[in-house]
């Protein structure tokens, strides 16, 4: 665990304006710097960076935090990784709360992990060089040319994805690693080398394949994926002194070895977990933020081909079913994923399977449909990337797509009654499993339109009646997920009103607004906490604003500075949005003007408080007069006069 003092030193020494300015053009405006938000697409700058407090906030998408938070979101790092990265930039030695033995073990483990990354980097450079220089590298280049990826416009994408060639033969990489002093055991751990079944030594896992490097969200090579190439001719092999790749004859054809897999991928290792890695996410992350979506395809070549043609928000699961962990990685950069799987049965199956991880990660899913039997790479090559972009632009909601596939898809009209009923029940199950009430309502309306169309066409009216009953049952108040969803909606509504909705008096929002103005001045100029005129002016604050002011004054008294992240932890959640905005973009630059603003608003609160008190006393006086209680009337009149003089005599 990194010591809190180290984290504080990193935040203090990091120039957050310089850090963010590396990716976003910032301009000075008052006490803040302003630019276009790097985390969502916008035309008018709403992203504020406050150098004094080391804090940023976007008024458009709501993202906010310190330099550590910025790096975590920008590069997809976890907290320790972001702190260490910033520590390297500003020269802070990272101290961790560990015993000497624990620190030594951690350092040893860190060196081992660093060695694995270095070895993968060595292999990636070897494959890249072989693509251009190896005598058989032309086979890999021919595969790229066949897909239209041999021109100058494709070169940046090939470099970004570290595309290379794994040479034909058994030990080209093994010999190179030995020459460069690489550890054979570490290479075996990474899956680059495989121990021989007979005798000592190792052989290359990847042989005569077009290679793609798999990188993590920090740009480090963690694994490889290799695509099979056509075997070189016997003459090519003889010229290089290599044995042709000819399978030995077998008497029984059933005993013939299975053909080599089209793709082979690195096995999992200490630095690579396939279900936790998204192919192309590092290269696509900026485009995903700018476009507000990620496009998920099936294959490596789909990703490479579309990036090379300018559609750069494309990623892939990399040889595994789409997982919740992969969905959560994408969620760091966008709330929307467009599924664009191949136009075949496997692609349709993958689309259905993707619904669960998308929902678990809180992602909105859409579906872009490919022509039958085609993948995105095929479409981009034959019809142009514009055809792929049109398909992405026309993508429909995942739930609507699945309903449509069930009721309009292949073979519905010609299927048996029992098959139709099975599809109808599947639609009802889709709706009943959807917890978002708004999405359920829209999907129900779409299903109703489809059922009406099918009835008009005279198609299986009995089964469609069952469809309507099942849909109604799934959307009943007692239906699955209904109560939970309703509770979330009510909670969200409360958050949007800032906790001011409900039976409070009509003036409550106005009072709360005035109180926030007072809090805002103190956030802008916390030095006013020391001003003797301020203490009395704050006595009429109440509710969450009063709690917020108390937390701010306590922090100022103890530290003589404001730590935004720490302060936000102490503030009531209802005033978080307001406080975040003022911490990043103060409204008052001059302390004298800020004090005037605070006192004026404090006076307004005082007058409103006195109006309520006076109304209460007058009401009590009226009741005393009604019952003829002269003594009570006299007491109330004296109290009313005393309080009036007291209020009038107070400084405003």
C-alpha positions as CSV (number, residue, x, y, z in Angstrom):
1,X,0.0,0.0,0.0
2,X,1.4,3.4,-1.0
3,X,1.9,5.7,2.0
4,X,-0.5,8.6,2.2
5,X,2.4,11.0,2.5
6,X,3.7,9.8,-0.9
7,X,0.3,10.3,-2.5
8,X,0.0,13.8,-1.0
9,X,3.5,14.7,-2.3
10,X,2.7,13.4,-5.8
11,X,-0.4,15.5,-5.9
12,X,1.3,18.6,-4.6
13,X,4.3,18.4,-7.0
14,X,2.3,17.5,-10.1
15,X,1.5,20.5,-12.3
16,X,-2.0,19.4,-13.3
17,X,-2.3,22.1,-16.0
18,X,0.9,20.8,-17.7
19,X,-0.3,17.2,-17.3
20,X,-3.7,17.8,-18.8
21,X,-2.3,20.2,-21.4
22,X,-0.3,17.4,-23.0
23,X,-3.6,16.1,-24.4
24,X,-6.0,19.0,-24.2
25,X,-5.4,22.6,-25.3
26,X,-6.1,24.8,-22.2
27,X,-6.6,28.6,-22.0
28,X,-6.4,30.7,-18.9
29,X,-9.7,32.1,-17.7
30,X,-9.8,33.8,-14.3
31,X,-8.4,31.4,-11.7
32,X,-8.9,28.4,-13.9
33,X,-7.8,27.0,-17.3
34,X,-10.5,25.9,-19.7
35,X,-10.5,23.6,-22.7
36,X,-12.5,20.9,-24.5
37,X,-13.2,17.9,-22.3
38,X,-10.9,14.9,-23.2
39,X,-13.5,12.5,-21.9
40,X,-16.5,13.3,-24.1
41,X,-17.2,15.0,-27.4
42,X,-18.1,18.7,-27.1
43,X,-17.8,21.9,-29.2
44,X,-17.9,24.5,-26.4
45,X,-15.2,24.2,-23.7
46,X,-16.6,23.1,-20.4
47,X,-13.6,21.4,-18.9
48,X,-12.0,23.5,-16.1
49,X,-8.6,22.9,-14.5
50,X,-7.6,24.7,-11.3
51,X,-3.8,24.7,-10.7
52,X,-4.1,26.1,-7.2
53,X,-6.0,23.1,-6.0
54,X,-4.7,20.5,-8.4
55,X,-8.3,19.8,-9.4
56,X,-10.3,19.4,-12.6
57,X,-14.0,19.3,-13.4
58,X,-16.1,19.1,-16.6
59,X,-19.4,20.9,-16.4
60,X,-20.6,18.9,-19.4
61,X,-20.1,15.2,-18.4
62,X,-19.5,15.7,-14.7
63,X,-16.1,14.0,-14.5
64,X,-13.8,15.5,-11.8
65,X,-10.8,14.8,-9.6
66,X,-7.1,15.2,-9.0
67,X,-4.2,14.5,-11.3
68,X,-4.3,10.9,-10.1
69,X,-7.9,10.6,-11.1
70,X,-7.2,12.2,-14.4
71,X,-4.4,9.7,-15.3
72,X,-6.5,6.8,-14.1
73,X,-9.4,7.7,-16.4
74,X,-7.2,8.8,-19.3
75,X,-4.9,5.7,-19.4
76,X,-7.1,3.2,-17.7
77,X,-4.7,2.8,-14.8
78,X,-5.6,1.7,-11.2
79,X,-4.7,4.0,-8.3
80,X,-1.2,2.6,-7.5
81,X,-0.2,2.6,-11.1
82,X,-1.3,6.2,-11.6
83,X,0.5,7.4,-8.4
84,X,3.7,5.6,-9.5
85,X,3.5,7.1,-13.0
86,X,3.1,10.6,-11.7
87,X,5.8,10.0,-9.1
88,X,8.2,9.2,-11.9
89,X,7.3,12.4,-13.6
90,X,7.8,14.7,-10.6
91,X,10.7,12.8,-8.9
92,X,8.9,11.5,-5.8
93,X,10.2,8.3,-4.3
94,X,7.2,6.0,-3.7
95,X,7.1,4.9,-0.1
96,X,4.9,1.9,0.8
97,X,3.6,0.9,4.2
98,X,5.4,-2.5,4.3
99,X,8.0,-4.2,6.4
100,X,11.5,-4.4,5.0
101,X,10.9,-8.1,4.1
102,X,7.7,-7.2,2.4
103,X,9.4,-4.4,0.5
104,X,12.2,-6.6,-0.6
105,X,9.8,-9.3,-1.9
106,X,7.7,-6.7,-3.7
107,X,10.8,-5.2,-5.3
108,X,11.9,-8.6,-6.4
109,X,8.4,-9.3,-7.9
110,X,8.4,-5.9,-9.6
111,X,11.8,-6.7,-11.3
112,X,10.4,-10.1,-12.5
113,X,7.4,-8.4,-14.0
114,X,9.5,-5.7,-15.6
115,X,11.6,-8.5,-17.1
116,X,8.5,-10.1,-18.6
117,X,7.4,-6.8,-20.2
118,X,11.0,-6.3,-21.6
119,X,11.1,-9.8,-23.1
120,X,7.8,-9.3,-24.8
121,X,9.1,-6.0,-26.2
122,X,12.1,-7.7,-27.5
123,X,9.9,-10.3,-29.2
124,X,7.7,-7.6,-30.7
125,X,10.7,-5.8,-32.2
126,X,12.0,-9.1,-33.6
127,X,8.7,-9.8,-35.3
128,X,8.5,-6.3,-36.7
129,X,11.9,-6.6,-38.2
130,X,11.2,-10.0,-39.7
131,X,8.2,-8.6,-41.5
132,X,10.5,-6.4,-43.6
133,X,13.8,-8.3,-43.6
134,X,13.2,-12.0,-43.4
135,X,13.3,-13.8,-46.8
136,X,9.9,-15.4,-46.1
137,X,8.4,-12.2,-44.7
138,X,6.8,-11.6,-48.2
139,X,4.1,-14.2,-47.3
140,X,3.0,-12.0,-44.4
141,X,3.1,-8.9,-46.6
142,X,1.1,-10.7,-49.2
143,X,-1.6,-11.4,-46.7
144,X,-1.7,-7.7,-45.8
145,X,-1.8,-6.7,-49.4
146,X,-4.7,-9.1,-50.1
147,X,-6.7,-7.1,-47.5
148,X,-5.7,-3.7,-48.9
149,X,-3.3,-3.0,-46.1
150,X,0.0,-2.5,-48.0
151,X,-0.2,1.2,-48.9
152,X,1.3,4.2,-47.2
153,X,-2.1,5.0,-45.6
154,X,-2.1,1.7,-43.7
155,X,1.4,2.2,-42.3
156,X,0.4,4.1,-39.2
157,X,-2.1,1.4,-38.2
158,X,0.4,-1.4,-38.8
159,X,2.9,0.4,-36.6
160,X,0.3,1.1,-33.9
161,X,-0.6,-2.6,-33.7
162,X,3.0,-3.7,-33.9
163,X,2.2,-6.0,-36.8
164,X,5.1,-8.4,-37.6
165,X,6.1,-11.8,-38.9
166,X,7.1,-14.9,-36.9
167,X,9.6,-16.7,-39.2
168,X,9.2,-20.2,-40.6
169,X,11.4,-22.7,-38.7
170,X,11.6,-24.0,-35.2
171,X,13.8,-21.7,-33.2
172,X,14.3,-18.3,-34.8
173,X,12.9,-16.4,-31.8
174,X,14.6,-18.7,-29.4
175,X,18.0,-18.1,-30.9
176,X,17.4,-14.3,-31.0
177,X,16.4,-14.2,-27.3
178,X,19.5,-16.2,-26.3
179,X,21.6,-13.8,-28.4
180,X,20.0,-10.8,-26.6
181,X,20.5,-12.3,-23.2
182,X,16.8,-13.0,-22.6
183,X,15.7,-15.6,-20.1
184,X,14.5,-18.8,-21.6
185,X,12.4,-19.7,-18.6
186,X,10.7,-16.3,-18.7
187,X,10.0,-16.7,-22.4
188,X,8.4,-20.1,-21.6
189,X,6.4,-18.4,-18.9
190,X,5.1,-15.9,-21.4
191,X,4.3,-18.7,-24.0
192,X,6.8,-17.4,-26.5
193,X,8.8,-20.6,-26.3
194,X,7.6,-24.2,-25.7
195,X,9.8,-27.0,-24.2
196,X,10.5,-29.8,-26.5
197,X,8.7,-33.1,-25.8
198,X,11.8,-35.1,-26.4
199,X,15.2,-33.9,-25.3
200,X,16.3,-30.6,-24.0
201,X,15.7,-27.2,-25.4
202,X,12.7,-25.1,-26.6
203,X,11.0,-24.3,-29.9
204,X,9.0,-21.2,-31.0
205,X,5.3,-21.2,-30.3
206,X,4.7,-18.8,-33.2
207,X,6.1,-20.0,-36.6
208,X,5.3,-18.6,-40.0
209,X,2.5,-16.4,-38.8
210,X,1.4,-12.8,-39.3
211,X,1.8,-11.4,-35.8
212,X,-0.3,-8.9,-33.8
213,X,1.0,-7.5,-30.5
214,X,-1.5,-7.2,-27.7
215,X,-0.9,-4.2,-25.5
216,X,-2.3,-3.1,-22.2
217,X,-3.8,0.3,-21.4
218,X,-0.3,1.6,-20.7
219,X,1.0,0.6,-24.2
220,X,3.0,-2.4,-22.9
221,X,3.2,-5.6,-24.9
222,X,1.5,-8.3,-22.8
223,X,0.8,-11.0,-25.4
224,X,0.7,-11.9,-29.1
225,X,-1.8,-13.3,-31.6
226,X,-0.6,-15.0,-34.7
227,X,-2.5,-15.7,-37.9
228,X,-1.6,-18.8,-40.0
229,X,0.0,-18.1,-43.4
230,X,0.2,-20.3,-46.5
231,X,3.2,-22.6,-46.4
232,X,6.3,-21.6,-48.3
233,X,7.1,-23.6,-51.4
234,X,9.7,-26.5,-51.3
235,X,12.0,-24.4,-53.4
236,X,11.8,-21.4,-50.9
237,X,12.6,-23.8,-48.0
238,X,15.5,-25.4,-49.9
239,X,17.0,-22.0,-50.6
240,X,17.1,-21.3,-46.9
241,X,18.2,-24.7,-45.8
242,X,14.8,-25.4,-44.1
243,X,12.7,-28.5,-44.1
244,X,9.4,-28.0,-45.9
245,X,6.3,-28.3,-43.7
246,X,5.1,-31.6,-45.2
247,X,3.0,-33.9,-42.9
248,X,4.3,-37.5,-42.7
249,X,2.3,-40.1,-44.6
250,X,-0.2,-42.1,-42.6
251,X,-1.8,-45.4,-43.4
252,X,-5.1,-44.5,-41.8
253,X,-6.5,-41.0,-42.8
254,X,-8.3,-40.8,-39.5
255,X,-4.9,-40.6,-37.8
256,X,-3.7,-37.6,-39.8
257,X,-2.8,-34.6,-37.6
258,X,-5.4,-31.9,-37.3
259,X,-4.8,-28.8,-39.5
260,X,-3.1,-25.9,-37.7
261,X,-5.4,-23.4,-36.1
262,X,-6.0,-20.2,-38.1
263,X,-5.1,-18.1,-35.0
264,X,-3.1,-19.0,-32.0
265,X,-2.8,-16.7,-29.0
266,X,-0.4,-16.4,-26.1
267,X,-1.4,-18.3,-23.1
268,X,-2.2,-16.5,-19.9
269,X,0.8,-15.3,-17.9
270,X,1.6,-13.1,-14.9
271,X,1.1,-10.1,-17.2
272,X,-1.8,-11.3,-19.4
273,X,-5.3,-12.5,-18.6
274,X,-7.2,-12.8,-21.9
275,X,-10.6,-12.2,-20.4
276,X,-9.4,-8.9,-18.9
277,X,-7.8,-7.5,-22.0
278,X,-9.5,-5.8,-25.0
279,X,-7.6,-5.9,-28.3
280,X,-7.1,-2.4,-29.7
281,X,-8.4,-0.5,-26.7
282,X,-5.1,1.3,-26.1
283,X,-5.0,2.4,-29.7
284,X,-8.7,3.2,-29.8
285,X,-9.2,5.0,-26.5
286,X,-9.0,8.6,-27.7
287,X,-11.3,7.9,-30.7
288,X,-13.8,6.2,-28.4
289,X,-13.9,9.3,-26.2
290,X,-14.3,11.6,-29.1
291,X,-17.0,9.6,-30.8
292,X,-18.8,8.7,-27.6
293,X,-18.9,5.0,-28.5
294,X,-16.8,1.8,-28.9
295,X,-17.4,-0.6,-31.8
296,X,-16.9,-4.2,-30.8
297,X,-16.0,-6.6,-33.6
298,X,-14.8,-10.3,-33.6
299,X,-11.4,-10.4,-35.2
300,X,-8.0,-8.9,-35.1
301,X,-8.1,-8.1,-38.8
302,X,-11.4,-6.4,-38.5
303,X,-9.9,-4.0,-35.9
304,X,-6.7,-3.4,-37.9
305,X,-8.5,-2.9,-41.3
306,X,-11.0,-0.4,-39.9
307,X,-8.3,1.6,-38.0
308,X,-6.3,1.7,-41.2
309,X,-9.3,3.1,-43.0
310,X,-10.0,5.8,-40.4
311,X,-12.7,4.1,-38.2
312,X,-10.6,4.1,-35.1
313,X,-13.1,3.4,-32.2
314,X,-13.0,-0.3,-33.0
315,X,-11.9,-3.0,-30.5
316,X,-12.2,-6.8,-30.2
317,X,-12.4,-9.4,-27.4
318,X,-9.3,-11.3,-28.7
319,X,-10.1,-15.0,-29.1
320,X,-12.6,-15.2,-26.2
321,X,-16.2,-14.7,-25.5
322,X,-16.9,-11.0,-24.5
323,X,-16.5,-10.8,-20.7
324,X,-17.8,-8.5,-17.9
325,X,-14.2,-7.5,-17.2
326,X,-13.7,-6.5,-20.8
327,X,-17.0,-4.5,-20.7
328,X,-15.8,-2.7,-17.6
329,X,-12.6,-1.7,-19.3
330,X,-14.5,-0.2,-22.2
331,X,-16.9,1.6,-19.7
332,X,-13.9,3.7,-18.5
333,X,-14.0,5.5,-21.9
334,X,-17.7,5.4,-23.1
335,X,-21.2,4.4,-21.9
336,X,-22.1,3.0,-25.3
337,X,-21.0,-0.1,-27.2
338,X,-22.0,-1.0,-30.8
339,X,-21.8,-4.7,-31.5
340,X,-20.7,-5.3,-35.0
341,X,-20.1,-9.1,-35.2
342,X,-19.9,-11.2,-38.4
343,X,-23.0,-11.8,-40.4
344,X,-23.3,-15.5,-39.6
345,X,-24.7,-17.9,-37.0
346,X,-21.7,-17.5,-34.8
347,X,-22.0,-13.7,-35.0
348,X,-25.7,-13.8,-34.0
349,X,-24.9,-16.1,-31.1
350,X,-22.1,-13.7,-29.9
351,X,-24.6,-10.8,-30.1
352,X,-27.0,-12.6,-27.8
353,X,-24.2,-13.6,-25.4
354,X,-22.9,-10.0,-25.2
355,X,-26.1,-8.7,-23.5
356,X,-25.2,-10.0,-20.1
357,X,-21.7,-8.5,-19.8
358,X,-22.9,-5.2,-21.2
359,X,-25.7,-5.1,-18.6
360,X,-23.4,-6.1,-15.8
361,X,-21.0,-3.2,-16.7
362,X,-23.8,-0.7,-17.1
363,X,-23.1,-0.2,-20.8
364,X,-25.8,0.7,-23.4
365,X,-25.6,-1.9,-26.2
366,X,-26.5,-1.3,-29.9
367,X,-26.2,-3.6,-32.9
368,X,-24.8,-2.9,-36.3
369,X,-25.8,-5.6,-38.8
370,X,-23.4,-7.0,-41.3
371,X,-24.5,-8.6,-44.6
372,X,-25.0,-12.4,-44.5
373,X,-21.7,-14.2,-44.5
374,X,-19.6,-11.0,-44.3
375,X,-17.4,-9.5,-41.6
376,X,-16.5,-5.8,-41.2
377,X,-13.2,-6.3,-42.9
378,X,-15.0,-7.8,-46.0
379,X,-17.4,-4.9,-46.1
380,X,-14.7,-2.3,-45.8
381,X,-12.7,-3.8,-48.6
382,X,-15.6,-4.4,-51.0
383,X,-18.0,-1.6,-50.3
384,X,-15.7,0.9,-48.6
385,X,-15.4,2.0,-45.0
386,X,-18.4,4.4,-45.5
387,X,-20.6,1.3,-45.7
388,X,-19.3,0.2,-42.3
389,X,-19.8,3.7,-40.9
390,X,-23.4,3.7,-42.2
391,X,-24.1,0.4,-40.5
392,X,-22.7,1.8,-37.2
393,X,-24.7,5.0,-37.6
394,X,-27.9,2.9,-38.2
395,X,-27.2,0.6,-35.2
396,X,-30.4,-0.2,-33.1
397,X,-30.8,-0.8,-29.4
398,X,-29.7,-4.4,-28.5
399,X,-33.1,-5.3,-27.0
400,X,-35.0,-4.1,-30.0
401,X,-32.6,-6.0,-32.2
402,X,-33.1,-9.2,-30.3
403,X,-36.9,-8.9,-30.4
404,X,-36.8,-8.2,-34.1
405,X,-34.5,-11.2,-34.7
406,X,-37.0,-13.4,-32.7
407,X,-40.2,-12.2,-34.4
408,X,-38.9,-11.3,-37.9
409,X,-35.8,-13.3,-38.2
410,X,-35.0,-16.3,-40.2
411,X,-37.8,-18.9,-40.5
412,X,-40.4,-17.4,-38.2
413,X,-43.3,-17.2,-40.7
414,X,-42.6,-20.8,-41.9
415,X,-42.0,-22.3,-38.5
416,X,-44.4,-24.6,-36.6
417,X,-46.7,-23.2,-34.0
418,X,-44.6,-24.7,-31.2
419,X,-41.5,-23.0,-32.6
420,X,-43.3,-19.7,-32.8
421,X,-44.4,-20.0,-29.3
422,X,-40.8,-20.7,-28.2
423,X,-39.7,-17.5,-29.9
424,X,-42.5,-15.6,-28.3
425,X,-41.6,-16.9,-24.8
426,X,-38.0,-15.8,-25.5
427,X,-39.2,-12.3,-26.2
428,X,-41.1,-12.3,-23.0
429,X,-38.1,-13.5,-21.1
430,X,-36.0,-10.7,-22.7
431,X,-38.5,-8.1,-21.4
432,X,-38.9,-9.6,-18.0
433,X,-35.1,-9.7,-17.5
434,X,-34.7,-6.0,-18.3
435,X,-34.5,-3.9,-15.2
436,X,-34.5,-0.5,-16.8
437,X,-38.2,0.5,-16.8
438,X,-37.7,3.1,-19.6
439,X,-35.9,0.5,-21.8
440,X,-38.5,-2.1,-21.0
441,X,-41.3,0.3,-22.0
442,X,-39.7,1.2,-25.3
443,X,-39.0,-2.5,-26.0
444,X,-42.6,-3.4,-25.2
445,X,-43.9,-0.7,-27.6
446,X,-41.7,-2.1,-30.3
447,X,-42.8,-5.7,-29.7
448,X,-46.4,-4.5,-29.8
449,X,-45.8,-2.9,-33.2
450,X,-44.2,-6.1,-34.5
451,X,-47.1,-8.2,-33.2
452,X,-49.6,-5.9,-34.8
453,X,-47.8,-6.2,-38.1
454,X,-47.7,-10.0,-37.9
455,X,-51.4,-10.1,-37.1
456,X,-52.3,-7.8,-40.0
457,X,-50.3,-10.2,-42.2
458,X,-52.3,-13.1,-40.9
459,X,-49.4,-14.9,-39.4
460,X,-50.2,-17.2,-36.5
461,X,-52.7,-15.1,-34.6
462,X,-53.0,-17.6,-31.8
463,X,-49.3,-17.4,-30.9
464,X,-49.4,-13.6,-31.1
465,X,-52.1,-13.5,-28.6
466,X,-49.9,-15.4,-26.3
467,X,-47.1,-12.9,-27.0
468,X,-49.3,-10.1,-25.7
469,X,-50.3,-11.9,-22.5
470,X,-46.7,-12.8,-21.7
471,X,-45.5,-9.3,-22.4
472,X,-48.2,-7.8,-20.1
473,X,-47.3,-10.3,-17.4
474,X,-43.6,-9.5,-17.6
475,X,-44.3,-5.7,-17.3
476,X,-46.8,-6.0,-14.4
477,X,-46.0,-4.2,-11.2
478,X,-45.0,-7.4,-9.5
479,X,-42.8,-8.4,-12.5
480,X,-39.1,-9.3,-12.0
481,X,-36.9,-6.3,-11.3
482,X,-39.8,-3.9,-11.2
483,X,-39.7,-2.8,-7.5
484,X,-35.9,-2.5,-7.6
485,X,-36.0,-0.4,-10.8
486,X,-38.7,1.8,-9.4
487,X,-36.6,2.4,-6.3
488,X,-33.6,3.4,-8.4
489,X,-35.7,5.8,-10.5
490,X,-37.1,7.4,-7.3
491,X,-33.6,7.7,-5.9
492,X,-32.3,9.3,-9.1
493,X,-35.1,11.8,-9.1
494,X,-34.1,12.8,-5.6
495,X,-30.5,13.3,-6.6
496,X,-31.5,15.5,-9.6
497,X,-33.5,17.8,-7.3
498,X,-30.6,18.1,-5.0
499,X,-32.6,16.9,-2.0
500,X,-34.9,20.0,-2.2
501,X,-38.1,18.3,-3.5
502,X,-40.9,17.2,-1.2
503,X,-43.2,18.9,1.3
504,X,-40.9,21.8,2.1
505,X,-42.2,25.3,1.8
506,X,-42.3,27.0,-1.5
507,X,-39.3,29.2,-0.5
508,X,-37.1,26.3,0.4
509,X,-35.2,26.1,-3.0
510,X,-34.6,29.9,-2.8
511,X,-33.2,29.6,0.7
512,X,-31.0,26.7,-0.4
513,X,-29.7,28.7,-3.4
514,X,-28.7,31.6,-1.2
515,X,-26.9,29.2,1.2
516,X,-25.0,27.7,-1.7
517,X,-23.8,31.2,-2.7
518,X,-22.4,31.6,0.8
519,X,-20.7,28.2,0.6
520,X,-19.4,29.1,-2.9
521,X,-17.6,32.2,-1.7
522,X,-15.9,30.2,1.1
523,X,-14.8,27.6,-1.5
524,X,-13.4,30.4,-3.7
525,X,-11.7,32.3,-0.9
526,X,-11.2,30.0,2.2
527,X,-9.1,32.7,3.8
528,X,-12.4,34.3,4.7
529,X,-12.8,31.6,7.4
530,X,-10.3,33.7,9.4
531,X,-12.3,37.0,9.0
532,X,-14.0,38.0,12.3
533,X,-17.0,39.4,10.4
534,X,-17.8,36.1,8.9
535,X,-18.5,34.0,12.0
536,X,-21.7,35.8,12.9
537,X,-22.8,36.0,9.3
538,X,-22.9,32.2,9.0
539,X,-25.3,31.6,12.0
540,X,-28.4,31.5,9.8
541,X,-27.2,28.7,7.6
542,X,-29.0,25.4,8.1
543,X,-29.3,21.9,6.6
544,X,-26.6,20.4,4.4
545,X,-25.1,23.8,3.5
546,X,-24.4,24.4,7.2
547,X,-22.7,21.0,7.4
548,X,-20.7,21.8,4.3
549,X,-19.5,25.1,5.7
550,X,-18.6,23.6,9.0
551,X,-16.5,20.9,7.2
552,X,-14.7,23.5,5.1
553,X,-13.9,25.7,8.1
554,X,-12.6,22.8,10.1
555,X,-10.3,21.7,7.3
556,X,-9.1,25.3,6.9
557,X,-8.4,25.7,10.6
558,X,-6.4,22.4,10.7
559,X,-4.5,22.6,7.4
560,X,-4.6,26.3,6.3
561,X,-5.4,24.9,2.8
562,X,-8.2,23.0,1.0
563,X,-7.7,19.5,-0.2
564,X,-10.5,19.0,-2.8
565,X,-10.7,15.2,-2.7
566,X,-10.6,15.1,1.1
567,X,-13.2,17.9,1.4
568,X,-15.6,16.2,-0.9
569,X,-15.5,13.1,1.3
570,X,-16.7,15.3,4.2
571,X,-19.4,17.2,2.4
572,X,-23.1,15.9,2.2
573,X,-23.7,14.2,-1.2
574,X,-26.5,16.7,-2.0
575,X,-24.0,19.6,-2.4
576,X,-21.3,17.6,-4.2
577,X,-22.1,18.7,-7.7
578,X,-22.1,22.4,-6.7
579,X,-18.9,22.0,-4.6
580,X,-17.0,20.2,-7.4
581,X,-17.8,22.9,-9.9
582,X,-16.6,25.7,-7.6
583,X,-13.4,23.9,-6.6
584,X,-12.5,23.7,-10.2
585,X,-13.8,27.0,-11.4
586,X,-13.9,29.7,-8.6
587,X,-16.3,32.6,-9.3
588,X,-14.6,35.2,-7.1
589,X,-11.0,36.3,-7.7
590,X,-10.8,39.3,-5.3
591,X,-11.2,38.6,-1.6
592,X,-12.9,41.9,-0.9
593,X,-15.5,41.4,-3.5
594,X,-16.0,37.9,-2.3
595,X,-16.6,39.0,1.2
596,X,-19.2,41.6,0.1
597,X,-21.0,38.8,-1.8
598,X,-21.0,36.6,1.3
599,X,-22.3,39.2,3.7
600,X,-25.0,40.3,1.3
601,X,-26.3,36.8,0.9
602,X,-25.9,36.1,4.7
603,X,-28.1,39.2,5.2
604,X,-30.7,37.8,2.9
605,X,-30.8,34.6,4.9
606,X,-31.1,36.6,8.1
607,X,-34.0,38.6,6.8
608,X,-35.8,35.4,5.7
609,X,-35.1,33.8,9.1
610,X,-36.5,36.8,10.9
611,X,-39.6,36.8,8.6
612,X,-40.3,33.3,9.7
613,X,-39.7,34.1,13.4
614,X,-41.9,37.2,13.2
615,X,-44.7,35.2,11.5
616,X,-44.6,32.7,14.2
617,X,-44.7,35.3,17.0
618,X,-47.6,37.1,15.3
619,X,-49.5,33.9,15.0
620,X,-49.0,33.2,18.7
621,X,-50.0,36.8,19.5
622,X,-53.3,36.3,17.6
623,X,-54.1,33.1,19.4
624,X,-53.5,34.8,22.8
625,X,-55.8,37.7,21.9
626,X,-58.5,35.3,20.8
627,X,-58.6,33.7,24.2
628,X,-58.3,37.0,26.1
629,X,-54.9,36.2,27.7
630,X,-53.7,39.7,28.3
631,X,-50.5,38.6,30.1
632,X,-49.4,36.4,27.2
633,X,-50.2,39.1,24.7
634,X,-48.0,41.6,26.7
635,X,-45.1,39.0,26.9
636,X,-45.3,38.3,23.2
637,X,-45.4,41.9,22.2
638,X,-42.3,42.6,24.4
639,X,-40.5,39.6,22.8
640,X,-41.5,40.8,19.3
641,X,-40.1,44.2,20.1
642,X,-36.9,42.9,21.6
643,X,-36.2,40.6,18.7
644,X,-37.0,43.4,16.2
645,X,-34.5,45.7,17.8
646,X,-31.9,42.9,18.0
647,X,-32.3,42.1,14.3
648,X,-32.1,45.7,13.3
649,X,-29.1,46.3,15.4
650,X,-27.1,43.4,13.9
651,X,-24.4,44.1,11.4
652,X,-25.5,43.5,7.8
